[in-house]
Each structure stands twice: as C-alpha cells, then as structure tokens.
Amino acid sequence: MLNTIDYGALAQRHGDLDATWEPEWIIEGIWRRNAVNMYAGTPKKSRKSSMRKYLMACALTGEPAFETFKVRKIERILNILGEDDARIERRHIDTAIQHLGYDPKHYEDSIYHLEIHGQDLKSTIQTQQLLKYVVAEGYDLVNFDPLAHFHSSEENSATEMSIVLRNLHWIADKTAVNVLHHLAKPPQVINKAKGDMANRTLSELLRGSSALAGGHDNLVVALPVGESYTRVRLGFENKVPPPCGQPEEMEVVIDHDTWLWKPAVLLSDQAIIDTLRDLGPLSGSKLAKELGRNKDEVLSRLRVLHEEGRVVEEGKGRTHKYNAVLIEPEWGES
C-alpha cells in the first residue's frame, strides 16, 4: 500500500508567510540556526577541528569570532566526534574560554561529547533516534566532525549523498548543524589559492558529489597558507547573506598557547627585508617558510622589492636566491 501525502496540508499560502523574516545567526556568516553549516578544508593544515573548538568557545561566551563576526550566545552544544579524543577537546576548549576572559567551570554542563562510530546519517531510523535526543536535551548546535565518519554512503554518488543531506536538514529543522568536510584537491594545488577562490565557487572545491555542493546553507573553506600550521585563509559562501555583510576572504592565525584565532597581520615589506638581512640569502620557498606565509604571496612582494632596488637576486635555477641590499636606495633614486 502506498503512503499518501496530504499536499493541501503542506502547502503554504503566500500571504500567510512572514515577509519580515530574517535568519537567526549564532556566528554571523558562519553558523546559522536551522541550517546545515559546513566547514571544509584540506587535511591537517587547514586546522578544521581546532577552528571548530575555538568557534564553540565564542558561541558559548558571546565573544566575536576572529574579533570580527558578531555572536549570539547559545547554551548547549552536542559535539559528535569521529576522530578526536573528548579529553583533548575539553583541554583545548577550556583553554580558549579562559583566554577569552571567562571561567571554564561555568560551561561544564554546556557541552556534551559523543564519541560514536556506528552513527549512519544514511539511516532514517538512526537519524530519528538522534533527533529525538537532540530535541529532548535542547541542544542549540550539533557538530559532526568529520562528516565522512557518520555515513555509509558512496561520497561521489549524488543519489546516496542526497539522503545524507536530507537527514542533516531534518536535524537542522530543530537546531543548528555544523559538519566538517574535506576539499577535493591536494594541499599543494589548493594552496595556489587566489585562482581557485577568484574563479570558482567555493562549493566546487568540496570533495564528493555535487549534492554536497548544493546541500549546505553556509560554507567556510579553509586553505593553509604556505608551510605554516598556524595560518589559514578563509573563504565564505552563504545562501542567505549575514546582515552586516562579510569579507570574501580573510587570513587568520592561531596562538597555540591560548587556542584563540585572530586576524593575521598583513605581510610587510620590512618583515621580508629583516628576514633576508638576518638569514639571507634565501630561496623564495625558504623565505616563505621562515615567514610562515604563502610562497606566491612572498614571491609577488619580492618582485616589487627587486624592482625598487631593495632586494637583489643571486644565482640561477636551483641556486637562485634573494638577499637584502646593504644600503637601500633613497626614494626617487634610480
């Protein structure tokens, strides 16, 4: 016997809809209530889990994320973990909360960690059970870290991943959902970033089926900068723009003593000159590594400094290096 659907009961009259409705953000442009929010990056260097822990601390305390994005405080978070140890989670989150200026003890009942390896978002029954628990406990946010650990679907199959996304939206109907995912390209290709971010939608960088690209409500893409494990460039994609607008990109850096992320300081010409004077001559790759910056960014500045006569080139091919001049030219001097 076929199930019957009462379409008349489901249809909404245009005039009955709230024309003043605005989405409710937890962190503007990053986490929205009743939405599937996605944070995607390369393995390890994009620091996906570290970023999630920091954003959790911001969401609980109400402190602006990256000293930039407004936060509306939430009370309870369910953290569903596929890889990380909950004890390490506590240490990192407590450290971040403390350095944001709050007492971690006040938030001991605000986070519940669920280390589970059998949850399958492809299963309607399991999703129903999880949703029942989420609603009963009143969680404001549910994290899935990483998404790949919580479904049995073929990731490149649009048919199978559509089921996973449907069930995530089912959960998001009652709370905010945040899923961590991977990008399709290897780090060395992704890191040539300006072209990717400028010429492609961020959703096209996601690993797996196009159902993932079309199934999220908000996407943050993280690209590692250079060889550094501390600096990440973020790109943002929202189906409903945040009220205060949002930068297309921003670079952020983590302090491992505090576990806080902050906007990165722009690369200055003086930093390049000083590093070359202290350690030069250096190749472009070695200089970028010393500065903790993207190689393309450093090479671009080196070309300008060379034209200005403030940097000289030495050697060719594999021995090609840069060095700072001993006496910089006066402005206007050729």
C-alpha positions in Angstrom: 0.0 0.0 0.0 1.4 3.4 -1.0 1.8 6.1 1.6 -0.5 9.1 1.0 0.6 12.7 1.3 -1.8 15.5 2.0 -0.2 18.2 -0.1 -3.0 20.6 0.7 -2.0 20.5 4.4 1.7 21.1 3.5 1.2 24.0 1.0 1.7 27.5 2.5 -0.3 30.4 1.3 1.9 33.2 0.0 0.1 35.9 2.0 0.5 33.9 5.3 4.3 34.0 5.1 6.2 36.4 7.3 7.7 39.0 4.9 9.9 40.4 7.7 11.6 37.1 8.4 15.4 37.2 8.9 17.7 34.2 9.6 19.0 33.9 13.1 22.7 33.7 13.3 24.8 32.1 16.0 28.0 33.4 14.5 27.2 35.8 11.6 28.2 34.4 8.2 29.5 31.1 9.8 26.9 29.3 11.9 23.1 29.9 11.4 20.2 28.4 13.3 18.0 25.9 11.4 20.7 25.5 8.8 23.3 23.0 7.6 26.6 24.8 8.1 29.8 23.4 6.6 33.4 24.0 7.3 35.7 22.4 4.7 39.5 22.2 4.3 42.5 20.2 3.5 43.6 17.5 6.0 45.6 18.7 9.0 47.0 22.1 7.8 43.6 23.7 7.4 43.1 23.1 11.2 39.4 22.3 10.9 38.9 20.8 14.4 41.0 23.5 16.0 38.8 26.1 14.4 35.6 24.3 15.5 36.8 24.3 19.1 37.6 28.0 19.0 34.2 28.8 17.4 32.4 26.7 20.1 34.1 28.9 22.8 33.0 32.0 21.0 29.4 30.7 20.7 29.2 29.9 24.4 30.8 33.1 25.7 29.3 35.5 23.1 32.8 36.9 22.2 33.1 38.0 18.5 34.7 35.3 16.3 38.1 36.3 14.9 37.5 39.7 16.7 35.2 40.4 13.7 32.0 38.4 13.5 29.1 39.1 15.8 28.0 36.2 18.1 24.6 35.5 19.8 25.3 33.3 22.8 24.0 29.7 22.9 23.6 27.4 25.9 24.2 23.8 24.8 26.3 22.1 22.2 26.4 18.4 21.2 29.9 17.5 19.8 29.8 14.2 17.8 33.3 13.1 17.3 34.7 10.6 14.8 38.4 11.1 15.3 39.3 13.4 18.2 39.6 12.4 21.9 36.9 14.2 24.1 39.5 14.7 26.9 41.7 16.7 24.5 38.6 18.6 23.3 38.0 19.7 26.9 41.5 20.9 27.4 41.6 23.0 24.2 38.1 24.4 24.6 38.7 25.3 28.3 41.9 27.0 27.4 40.2 29.1 24.7 37.3 30.0 27.1 39.8 31.0 29.8 41.8 33.3 27.4 38.6 34.9 26.2 38.2 36.0 29.8 35.7 33.5 31.2 35.7 30.7 33.8 35.6 27.3 32.0 33.8 25.8 35.0 30.7 27.8 34.1 30.4 25.9 30.9 31.0 22.3 32.1 27.3 21.5 31.5 27.1 23.3 28.2 29.0 20.8 26.0 28.3 17.1 25.7 30.8 15.0 23.6 29.6 11.9 21.8 32.4 9.6 20.6 30.5 7.2 18.3 31.5 5.1 15.4 28.2 3.5 14.4 26.1 6.6 13.6 24.9 6.5 10.0 23.2 9.6 8.6 22.0 7.4 5.7 19.7 5.6 8.1 16.4 7.3 8.7 15.8 5.3 11.9 19.2 6.3 13.4 18.6 9.9 12.3 15.2 9.8 14.1 16.8 8.5 17.2 19.5 11.2 17.2 17.0 13.9 16.5 14.8 12.8 19.4 17.8 13.0 21.7 18.8 16.5 20.4 15.3 17.9 20.9 14.9 16.3 24.3 18.2 17.8 25.5 17.6 21.2 23.9 20.9 21.4 22.0 21.5 24.7 20.1 24.2 23.3 17.9 25.2 19.8 16.7 28.7 19.2 15.4 29.7 16.3 13.1 33.5 16.0 13.0 34.2 14.8 10.3 31.2 14.1 8.1 32.8 11.1 6.5 32.7 9.2 9.7 29.0 9.4 10.1 27.5 7.9 6.9 27.9 4.7 4.9 27.1 6.4 1.5 29.3 6.5 -1.5 30.6 10.0 -1.3 30.6 10.5 -5.1 27.1 9.3 -5.5 24.5 12.1 -5.8 21.7 9.7 -5.0 23.3 8.4 -1.8 24.6 11.7 -0.5 21.3 13.4 -1.1 19.9 11.1 1.5 22.6 12.1 4.0 22.0 15.8 3.3 18.2 15.3 3.6 18.7 13.8 7.0 21.1 16.6 8.1 18.4 19.2 7.1 15.9 17.1 9.1 18.1 17.6 12.2 18.7 21.3 11.2 14.9 21.9 11.3 15.2 21.7 15.1 18.7 23.1 15.7 21.9 24.3 14.0 24.1 21.7 12.3 27.8 22.1 11.7 29.6 19.5 9.6 33.3 19.3 8.9 34.3 18.1 5.5 37.3 17.8 3.1 38.3 19.6 -0.1 38.8 17.6 -3.3 42.3 18.9 -4.2 45.6 18.1 -2.6 47.1 20.9 -0.4 49.9 21.8 -2.9 47.3 22.6 -5.6 44.7 24.2 -3.3 47.5 26.5 -1.9 47.7 28.4 -5.2 44.7 29.9 -3.8 43.8 33.1 -5.4 42.9 31.5 -8.7 40.6 29.0 -7.1 38.8 31.5 -4.8 38.5 34.1 -7.6 37.4 31.9 -10.5 35.4 29.1 -8.9 32.6 28.9 -6.4 33.9 27.5 -3.1 31.3 24.7 -3.3 33.1 23.4 -6.3 36.1 22.7 -4.2 34.3 20.2 -2.0 35.2 16.5 -2.1 32.5 14.2 -3.4 29.1 14.6 -5.1 27.6 17.8 -6.3 24.8 17.0 -3.7 27.3 18.3 -1.1 27.9 21.5 -3.0 24.2 22.2 -3.2 23.1 20.8 0.1 24.7 23.2 2.6 23.3 26.6 3.7 26.6 28.2 4.7 30.2 27.2 3.7 33.5 28.2 5.1 36.5 27.0 3.1 39.9 26.9 4.8 43.2 27.0 2.8 46.5 26.6 4.5 49.0 29.4 3.9 52.5 28.3 3.0 54.1 25.6 5.1 52.7 27.0 8.3 50.5 25.1 10.6 49.3 28.3 12.3 48.0 30.4 9.4 44.8 29.8 7.4 43.0 31.7 4.7 39.2 31.5 5.0 36.6 32.0 2.2 32.9 32.4 2.8 29.8 31.3 0.9 26.3 32.0 2.2 22.9 31.3 0.6 21.4 34.0 2.9 23.9 36.8 3.4 24.6 37.9 7.0 23.0 41.3 7.9 26.3 43.2 8.4 28.0 41.9 5.2 31.1 39.8 5.1 34.6 39.8 3.6 35.1 37.4 0.7 38.4 36.2 2.3 40.4 36.7 5.4 43.6 35.2 6.9 43.6 34.1 10.5 46.3 32.8 12.7 46.2 30.5 15.8 48.0 31.0 19.1 48.8 27.5 20.4 49.2 28.9 24.0 45.7 30.3 24.1 43.9 28.3 21.3 42.5 31.6 20.0 42.3 32.5 16.4 42.8 36.1 15.3 43.1 38.1 12.1 46.6 37.7 10.6 48.8 40.7 10.3 49.4 41.6 6.7 52.9 40.7 5.3 55.0 43.8 5.4 58.0 44.6 3.1 60.0 45.3 6.2 59.4 41.8 7.5 60.9 40.4 4.3 63.9 42.8 4.4 64.6 42.0 8.0 64.4 38.2 7.5 66.8 38.4 4.5 69.2 40.5 6.5 69.2 38.1 9.3 69.2 34.8 7.4 69.8 35.6 3.7 70.4 34.8 1.0 67.3 32.6 0.9 65.3 30.9 -1.8 61.7 32.0 -2.3 60.5 28.8 -0.7 62.8 29.0 2.3 61.9 32.7 2.8 58.1 31.9 2.7 58.7 29.1 5.2 60.6 31.4 7.6 57.8 34.0 7.3 55.0 31.4 7.7 53.4 32.8 4.5 52.2 31.6 1.1 55.0 31.3 -1.3 53.1 33.1 -4.1 52.4 36.0 -1.8 56.1 36.3 -0.9 57.3 36.0 -4.5 54.9 38.7 -5.5 56.3 41.1 -2.9 59.9 40.1 -3.8 59.3 41.1 -7.4 58.2 44.6 -6.3 61.2 44.9 -3.8 63.6 43.8 -6.6 62.2 46.5 -9.0 62.6 49.1 -6.2 66.2 48.0 -5.7 65.7 46.9 -2.1 66.3 43.2 -2.9 68.9 41.5 -5.1 68.8 38.1 -6.8 71.7 35.7 -6.7 72.4 32.5 -8.7 70.2 30.7 -11.2 68.0 27.7 -11.3 68.2 25.6 -8.1 70.8 28.0 -6.6 68.5 31.1 -7.2 68.2 33.1 -4.0 67.2 36.6 -2.7 69.1 38.9 -0.4 68.5 42.4 1.0 70.8 45.2 -0.2 73.1 46.6 2.4 72.1 50.2 1.7 68.6 50.8 0.5 68.1 53.4 -2.3 66.6 56.8 -1.4 63.1 57.3 -2.8 63.2 58.6 -6.4 66.8 57.3 -6.8 67.2 55.0 -9.8 
